[in-house]
Amino acid sequence: MKQSQRSKRLGELIRRNLATIFISHYRDNPLIALITVTAVEVAGDLSCANVFFCILEEKNVKETLKELQHEGHNLRHFLARDLNLRLTPRLNFFYDHSSVKGQKLSLIIDQAVAEDEQRKQLLQQQDPEDI
């Protein structure tokens, strides 16, 4: 989905404001307070926004998503008050798997580098006449 400049700016504004709202209004709710909003994609007509988030503990994804959907109306109300828009987009929440994939890729790369170092050390320890 290609976004207009206005949609991109509004998405970034929503992302920053949601982060502030999570910290200020939901600090007593551990499921929401520890959310990191990674991206917000706003539809071209500005009627809805897809909010992508990640959390520290992947096991709480379903609970967190359910809690966000339950609090969606309140979050939209806070955004409307803070952003002062004529129409505040409807919020749809999605878990962002990219952080988990990034961690897995980083682990695979670290393992490959460690294996290369071990091979390099073994080759250096071998007698040059054996090669």
Protein Blocks (a to p, Z undefined) as FASTA:
>chain_A
ZZdfklmmmmmmmmmmmmmmmmmmmmmmmklmmpccfbdcddfklpaccdddddfblmlm
mmmmmmmmmmmmmmmmmmmmmnopabdcdddddddfklmmmmmmmmmmmmmmmmmmmmmm
mmmmpcfklZZ
